[in-house]
């Protein structure tokens, strides 16, 4: 005869098993090593700080400046 603690432990184990089975798979992102614009290597520190960046600092600055000019900001 099981007591309340055994029943509670069994329910908790089942809940954990369900949660693990239903959890979303980890998203694996590929970080580009070379700039999508100029083809030069993206600085390692920039890749670490800005996840998913596709441009080196120089190209990113160019695009930011151009967008400010085009958008009038």
Residue frames relative to the residue before (quaternion, step in Angstrom):
aa qw qx qy qz dx dy dz
X 1.0000 0.0000 0.0000 0.0000 0.00 0.00 0.00
X 0.2720 -0.7837 0.5377 0.1508 3.56 -0.69 1.08
X 0.3590 -0.7262 0.5418 0.2242 3.51 -1.10 0.70
X 0.7509 -0.4173 0.2722 0.4335 3.56 -1.31 0.13
X 0.6292 0.5396 -0.3384 0.4453 3.60 1.01 -0.73
X 0.6447 0.5118 -0.3225 0.4673 3.61 0.95 -0.80
X 0.6514 0.5070 -0.3095 0.4720 3.57 0.96 -0.86
X 0.6575 0.5076 -0.3079 0.4639 3.57 0.93 -0.90
X 0.6554 0.5077 -0.3135 0.4630 3.60 0.95 -0.83
X 0.6420 0.5174 -0.3235 0.4643 3.57 1.00 -0.80
X 0.6585 0.5002 -0.3058 0.4719 3.60 0.95 -0.86
X 0.6476 0.5124 -0.3182 0.4656 3.57 0.99 -0.80
X 0.6443 0.5165 -0.3179 0.4659 3.59 0.96 -0.83
X 0.6583 0.5011 -0.3075 0.4701 3.58 0.98 -0.83
X 0.6417 0.5211 -0.3242 0.4600 3.58 1.00 -0.79
X 0.6494 0.5025 -0.3138 0.4767 3.58 0.98 -0.82
X 0.6457 0.5175 -0.3205 0.4611 3.59 0.94 -0.85
X 0.6523 0.5026 -0.3148 0.4720 3.61 0.98 -0.81
X 0.6572 0.5175 -0.3110 0.4512 3.57 0.92 -0.90
X 0.6657 0.4928 -0.3033 0.4713 3.57 0.96 -0.83
X 0.6642 0.5021 -0.3071 0.4610 3.58 0.99 -0.78
X 0.7479 0.4144 -0.2117 0.4733 3.58 1.04 -0.76
X 0.4700 0.6954 -0.4506 0.3042 3.57 1.21 -0.19
X 0.5533 -0.6021 0.4665 0.3372 3.50 -1.18 0.65
X 0.4956 -0.6356 0.4975 0.3206 3.53 -1.05 0.72
X 0.5684 -0.6023 0.4401 0.3471 3.54 -1.07 0.73
X 0.3797 -0.7122 0.5471 0.2220 3.53 -0.97 0.90
X 0.1388 -0.7795 0.6081 0.0584 3.52 -0.75 1.06
X 0.1130 -0.7999 0.5877 0.0443 3.53 -0.62 1.12
X 0.3236 -0.7143 0.5876 0.1993 3.50 -1.10 0.72
X 0.2127 -0.7758 0.5827 0.1156 3.51 -0.71 1.06
X 0.3975 -0.7113 0.5181 0.2602 3.55 -0.73 0.99
X 0.3573 -0.7287 0.5469 0.2055 3.54 -1.08 0.75
X 0.7559 0.3066 -0.1697 0.5530 3.57 1.11 -0.69
X 0.5814 -0.6033 0.4368 0.3275 3.54 -1.13 0.81
X 0.4700 -0.6903 0.4806 0.2675 3.56 -0.92 0.93
X 0.6877 0.4826 -0.2823 0.4632 3.59 1.16 -0.49
X 0.8348 0.2047 -0.0832 0.5043 3.59 0.60 -1.13
X 0.4660 -0.7090 0.4247 0.3160 3.59 1.22 -0.31
X 0.5053 0.6326 -0.4301 0.3993 3.59 1.28 -0.04
X 0.6066 -0.5591 0.4032 0.3960 3.60 -1.16 0.46
X 0.3968 -0.6759 0.5649 0.2580 3.56 -1.08 0.80
X 0.5524 -0.6346 0.4303 0.3271 3.53 -0.90 0.95
X 0.5385 -0.6507 0.4236 0.3274 3.63 -0.84 0.94
X 0.6476 0.5166 -0.3287 0.4536 3.60 0.94 -0.81
X 0.6371 0.5196 -0.3230 0.4687 3.59 1.03 -0.77
X 0.6469 0.5131 -0.3248 0.4612 3.60 0.97 -0.82
X 0.6587 0.5047 -0.3084 0.4650 3.58 1.04 -0.74
X 0.7233 0.4610 -0.2492 0.4496 3.58 0.90 -0.92
X 0.7850 0.2249 -0.1043 0.5677 3.57 1.00 -0.80
X 0.2458 -0.8001 0.5334 0.1220 3.54 -0.01 1.32
X 0.8303 0.2225 -0.1779 0.4790 3.54 -0.94 0.93
X 0.3804 0.7275 -0.4989 0.2779 3.58 1.21 0.15
X 0.2178 -0.7889 0.5653 0.1031 3.54 -1.05 0.79
X 0.7330 0.3856 -0.2124 0.5186 3.58 1.28 -0.14
X 0.5103 -0.6055 0.5153 0.3278 3.53 -1.22 0.61
X 0.6979 -0.4766 0.3220 0.4268 3.58 -1.25 0.29
X 0.6554 0.5274 -0.3242 0.4327 3.59 0.93 -0.84
X 0.6864 0.4596 -0.2872 0.4849 3.61 0.89 -0.88
X 0.6192 0.5377 -0.3444 0.4570 3.58 1.03 -0.75
X 0.6450 0.5086 -0.3158 0.4749 3.59 0.99 -0.82
X 0.6237 0.5385 -0.3341 0.4575 3.58 0.99 -0.81
X 0.6904 0.4739 -0.2863 0.4656 3.59 0.83 -0.97
X 0.6370 0.5218 -0.3326 0.4597 3.60 1.00 -0.77
X 0.6601 0.4956 -0.3018 0.4769 3.58 0.95 -0.86
X 0.6552 0.5081 -0.3111 0.4645 3.57 0.91 -0.88
X 0.6666 0.4995 -0.3123 0.4567 3.59 0.90 -0.85
X 0.6251 0.5171 -0.3466 0.4710 3.60 1.03 -0.70
X 0.6573 0.5092 -0.3077 0.4626 3.57 0.97 -0.87
X 0.6930 0.4820 -0.2776 0.4586 3.59 0.84 -1.01
X 0.7443 0.4007 -0.2142 0.4895 3.57 0.94 -0.90
X 0.4498 -0.7280 0.4244 0.2959 3.58 1.26 -0.06
X 0.5158 0.6321 -0.4273 0.3896 3.57 1.09 0.61
